[in-house]
Amino acid sequence: MEQYLTQRRKEIDRKYQFRASHLTQVLGELLHEKRISERELRGLHEDKLNSVRSFAKLLAESVA
């Protein structure tokens, strides 16, 4: 059980890195997974929002 929880924590830590340099990817992944909506991204500058959308689209295309 401890090994499973340790592995799972590491996976989550890698997935949700909230450093500014990874924020676009994190938000794009959350958008792709439908854990957040574009409405919740209101307030981001248009260039950042476009980057998030592009990353979500890239993920969708790689799955298809």
N, C-alpha and C positions, 0 to 999 in steps of 0.2 A: 504494500500500500504506500509506504513512504517513497519508494522508488517511482511509482506511478505519479504521485503528487509532485515530486521534484521535477520530473520530466515535463509534466503538464504546466507547472509554473514557468519553466524555462521557455516553453513554446509560447505561452501568453506574453512573457516579457519580451521575446523577440518580435512577436506580432504587433504589439502595441507600444512601440518605442515612441515616446512623446517628445523627442528632441525636435527642435525646429527644423532641422535638416530632413527629418523623416515624416513630418506632419502631413505633407501632401500624399505620401504613400499610405499612411495610416487612414486618413480621411477617405481616400480613394477606395481602399479595401473595405472600409465600413459602408461606404455608399454602394459598392458592388454587392456586398452581402445583405444589403437592405436593412442594416442595423441603424442607419441614419438616413434622413431624406435630404434632398437639396434645400428644402425649406429651412432645415435646421442649420444650414451652412450660410444663411443670410448674415451679412456683416463682413464676410470675407471680400477682399478686393477681387475684382473681376478676373485678373490674371491668375490669382491663386485658385479661384473657383474653377476656371478653365483647366488648370493643371490637375485638380482633383477629379474633374469629370473625365479628362483624358486618361488618367491612371485607371479609373473605374472601367472605362471602355476597353482599355488594353487588357485588363483582367477578364472581362466578359468575352473578349475575342479569343483569349488563350484557352478558355474553358470550352468554347464552342468547337 
